[in-house]
Amino acid sequence: MILAALIVVGTLVAMASGRIPPVLALATGLAIAGLTGIAEPGALFAGMSNGGVITVAAMLVVAKGVIHTGVVSRVTWRLLSTVTSAGQTLRRLIVPVGVTSALMNTTCLRSWAPFLFITRMQAGMPVP
């Protein structure tokens, strides 16, 4: 039980540090759990077939594709190129962020950061 907790904490610390890719941290934690006999391989990989996990993975792929097309950067430039205050930024972003959040994973909102002349927290977007 203690070993399982150590694996979970170690994996979370590795992902939070940003020094290694999250996929590598998760795969390493999974491998360690399997090699130490904490659970059978079938049980370890059963979560990967969960519909929620597959949906989140698909949404991350879509968000990355949207970022790479440059559409988000162009729209952001049009929305925020003349912004001078936090209130003005918030008023301009409420509708696009609401619609974007309703339709896709908000990971793509991180690409808006270079165009914000205020902190993300001031705009109500605590996105890393």
Short mmCIF file of the C-alpha atoms (twelve columns), coordinates in Angstrom:
data_MODEL
# 
_entry.id   MODEL 
# 
loop_
_atom_site.group_PDB 
_atom_site.id 
_atom_site.type_symbol 
_atom_site.label_atom_id 
_atom_site.label_alt_id 
_atom_site.label_comp_id 
_atom_site.label_asym_id 
_atom_site.label_seq_id 
_atom_site.Cartn_x 
_atom_site.Cartn_y 
_atom_site.Cartn_z 
_atom_site.pdbx_PDB_model_num 
ATOM 1   C CA . MET A 1   0.000   0.000  0.000   1 
ATOM 2   C CA . ILE A 2   2.833   2.399  0.855   1 
ATOM 3   C CA . LEU A 3   4.620   1.543  -2.389  1 
ATOM 4   C CA . ALA A 4   1.479   2.374  -4.390  1 
ATOM 5   C CA . ALA A 5   1.209   5.730  -2.632  1 
ATOM 6   C CA . LEU A 6   4.878   6.468  -3.332  1 
ATOM 7   C CA . ILE A 7   4.392   5.652  -7.022  1 
ATOM 8   C CA . VAL A 8   1.378   7.973  -7.237  1 
ATOM 9   C CA . VAL A 9   3.151   10.822 -5.421  1 
ATOM 10  C CA . GLY A 10  6.318   10.335 -7.480  1 
ATOM 11  C CA . THR A 11  4.339   10.393 -10.721 1 
ATOM 12  C CA . LEU A 12  2.484   13.557 -9.699  1 
ATOM 13  C CA . VAL A 13  5.705   15.291 -8.663  1 
ATOM 14  C CA . ALA A 14  7.363   14.314 -11.944 1 
ATOM 15  C CA . MET A 15  4.431   15.692 -13.961 1 
ATOM 16  C CA . ALA A 16  4.190   18.884 -11.905 1 
ATOM 17  C CA . SER A 17  7.909   19.596 -12.204 1 
ATOM 18  C CA . GLY A 18  7.685   19.856 -15.970 1 
ATOM 19  C CA . ARG A 19  11.115  18.272 -16.367 1 
ATOM 20  C CA . ILE A 20  9.767   15.222 -18.156 1 
ATOM 21  C CA . PRO A 21  6.731   14.836 -20.405 1 
ATOM 22  C CA . PRO A 22  3.578   13.789 -18.513 1 
ATOM 23  C CA . VAL A 23  3.151   10.744 -20.757 1 
ATOM 24  C CA . LEU A 24  6.600   9.495  -19.760 1 
ATOM 25  C CA . ALA A 25  5.864   10.049 -16.061 1 
ATOM 26  C CA . LEU A 26  2.575   8.155  -16.307 1 
ATOM 27  C CA . ALA A 27  4.075   5.317  -18.346 1 
ATOM 28  C CA . THR A 28  6.938   4.998  -15.854 1 
ATOM 29  C CA . GLY A 29  4.531   4.887  -12.921 1 
ATOM 30  C CA . LEU A 30  2.466   2.265  -14.707 1 
ATOM 31  C CA . ALA A 31  5.560   0.181  -15.476 1 
ATOM 32  C CA . ILE A 32  6.815   0.372  -11.897 1 
ATOM 33  C CA . ALA A 33  3.400   -0.671 -10.584 1 
ATOM 34  C CA . GLY A 34  3.381   -3.624 -12.963 1 
ATOM 35  C CA . LEU A 35  6.953   -4.707 -12.255 1 
ATOM 36  C CA . THR A 36  6.499   -4.568 -8.489  1 
ATOM 37  C CA . GLY A 37  3.310   -6.628 -8.685  1 
ATOM 38  C CA . ILE A 38  0.982   -4.007 -7.223  1 
ATOM 39  C CA . ALA A 39  -1.648  -5.020 -9.779  1 
ATOM 40  C CA . GLU A 40  -1.952  -7.371 -12.704 1 
ATOM 41  C CA . PRO A 41  -1.197  -5.930 -16.165 1 
ATOM 42  C CA . GLY A 42  -4.824  -6.350 -17.236 1 
ATOM 43  C CA . ALA A 43  -6.005  -4.247 -14.302 1 
ATOM 44  C CA . LEU A 44  -3.346  -1.592 -14.918 1 
ATOM 45  C CA . PHE A 45  -4.372  -1.099 -18.535 1 
ATOM 46  C CA . ALA A 46  -8.133  -1.384 -17.953 1 
ATOM 47  C CA . GLY A 47  -8.392  2.351  -17.304 1 
ATOM 48  C CA . MET A 48  -7.010  3.131  -20.763 1 
ATOM 49  C CA . SER A 49  -10.170 1.740  -22.370 1 
ATOM 50  C CA . ASN A 50  -12.419 3.987  -20.280 1 
ATOM 51  C CA . GLY A 51  -14.545 6.276  -22.452 1 
ATOM 52  C CA . GLY A 52  -13.629 9.343  -20.397 1 
ATOM 53  C CA . VAL A 53  -9.903  8.798  -20.873 1 
ATOM 54  C CA . ILE A 54  -10.343 8.313  -24.615 1 
ATOM 55  C CA . THR A 55  -12.506 11.453 -24.881 1 
ATOM 56  C CA . VAL A 56  -9.979  13.614 -23.044 1 
ATOM 57  C CA . ALA A 57  -7.141  12.271 -25.196 1 
ATOM 58  C CA . ALA A 58  -9.104  13.032 -28.361 1 
ATOM 59  C CA . MET A 59  -9.897  16.556 -27.163 1 
ATOM 60  C CA . LEU A 60  -6.218  17.235 -26.461 1 
ATOM 61  C CA . VAL A 61  -5.352  16.167 -30.011 1 
ATOM 62  C CA . VAL A 62  -8.052  18.464 -31.434 1 
ATOM 63  C CA . ALA A 63  -6.866  21.379 -29.274 1 
ATOM 64  C CA . LYS A 64  -3.262  20.906 -30.405 1 
ATOM 65  C CA . GLY A 65  -4.407  20.838 -34.030 1 
ATOM 66  C CA . VAL A 66  -6.363  24.069 -33.592 1 
ATOM 67  C CA . ILE A 67  -3.312  25.751 -32.072 1 
ATOM 68  C CA . HIS A 68  -1.043  24.627 -34.918 1 
ATOM 69  C CA . THR A 69  -3.378  25.946 -37.606 1 
ATOM 70  C CA . GLY A 70  -2.807  29.486 -36.336 1 
ATOM 71  C CA . VAL A 71  -6.525  30.282 -36.248 1 
ATOM 72  C CA . VAL A 72  -6.495  30.965 -32.523 1 
ATOM 73  C CA . SER A 73  -3.564  33.377 -32.843 1 
ATOM 74  C CA . ARG A 74  -5.222  35.328 -35.646 1 
ATOM 75  C CA . VAL A 75  -8.555  35.588 -33.835 1 
ATOM 76  C CA . THR A 76  -6.808  36.568 -30.622 1 
ATOM 77  C CA . TRP A 77  -4.861  39.304 -32.354 1 
ATOM 78  C CA . ARG A 78  -8.094  40.766 -33.747 1 
ATOM 79  C CA . LEU A 79  -9.770  40.606 -30.334 1 
ATOM 80  C CA . LEU A 80  -6.929  41.878 -28.166 1 
ATOM 81  C CA . SER A 81  -4.614  44.024 -30.271 1 
ATOM 82  C CA . THR A 82  -6.038  47.284 -28.873 1 
ATOM 83  C CA . VAL A 83  -6.730  46.169 -25.288 1 
ATOM 84  C CA . THR A 84  -5.387  48.440 -22.560 1 
ATOM 85  C CA . SER A 85  -7.037  47.220 -19.338 1 
ATOM 86  C CA . ALA A 86  -8.114  44.081 -17.524 1 
ATOM 87  C CA . GLY A 87  -11.779 45.054 -17.726 1 
ATOM 88  C CA . GLN A 88  -11.595 45.596 -21.470 1 
ATOM 89  C CA . THR A 89  -9.852  42.238 -21.912 1 
ATOM 90  C CA . LEU A 90  -12.487 40.488 -19.833 1 
ATOM 91  C CA . ARG A 91  -15.369 42.066 -21.768 1 
ATOM 92  C CA . ARG A 92  -13.839 41.001 -25.069 1 
ATOM 93  C CA . LEU A 93  -13.055 37.457 -23.949 1 
ATOM 94  C CA . ILE A 94  -16.248 36.468 -22.116 1 
ATOM 95  C CA . VAL A 95  -18.165 35.324 -25.207 1 
ATOM 96  C CA . PRO A 96  -15.279 33.677 -27.146 1 
ATOM 97  C CA . VAL A 97  -13.985 31.855 -24.059 1 
ATOM 98  C CA . GLY A 98  -17.491 30.726 -23.142 1 
ATOM 99  C CA . VAL A 99  -18.161 29.363 -26.625 1 
ATOM 100 C CA . THR A 100 -14.706 27.775 -26.861 1 
ATOM 101 C CA . SER A 101 -15.079 26.149 -23.444 1 
ATOM 102 C CA . ALA A 102 -18.465 24.765 -24.415 1 
ATOM 103 C CA . LEU A 103 -17.178 23.246 -27.649 1 
ATOM 104 C CA . MET A 104 -13.659 22.044 -26.874 1 
ATOM 105 C CA . ASN A 105 -10.982 21.560 -24.281 1 
ATOM 106 C CA . THR A 106 -9.625  24.930 -23.106 1 
ATOM 107 C CA . THR A 107 -6.007  23.841 -23.583 1 
ATOM 108 C CA . CYS A 108 -5.936  25.927 -26.762 1 
ATOM 109 C CA . LEU A 109 -6.519  29.108 -24.725 1 
ATOM 110 C CA . ARG A 110 -2.885  29.036 -23.613 1 
ATOM 111 C CA . SER A 111 -1.894  30.265 -27.062 1 
ATOM 112 C CA . TRP A 112 -3.662  33.566 -26.295 1 
ATOM 113 C CA . ALA A 113 -1.077  34.431 -23.645 1 
ATOM 114 C CA . PRO A 114 1.332   36.413 -25.865 1 
ATOM 115 C CA . PHE A 115 -1.454  38.841 -26.743 1 
ATOM 116 C CA . LEU A 116 -2.574  39.569 -23.186 1 
ATOM 117 C CA . PHE A 117 -0.952  42.686 -21.810 1 
ATOM 118 C CA . ILE A 118 -2.176  41.821 -18.339 1 
ATOM 119 C CA . THR A 119 -1.791  38.707 -16.251 1 
ATOM 120 C CA . ARG A 120 -4.066  35.771 -16.995 1 
ATOM 121 C CA . MET A 121 -5.405  35.926 -13.432 1 
ATOM 122 C CA . GLN A 122 -6.615  39.509 -14.008 1 
ATOM 123 C CA . ALA A 123 -8.533  38.332 -17.049 1 
ATOM 124 C CA . GLY A 124 -10.130 35.506 -15.074 1 
ATOM 125 C CA . MET A 125 -8.198  32.856 -17.001 1 
ATOM 126 C CA . PRO A 126 -5.952  30.941 -14.599 1 
ATOM 127 C CA . VAL A 127 -4.587  28.832 -17.437 1 
ATOM 128 C CA . PRO A 128 -0.908  27.770 -17.056 1 
# 
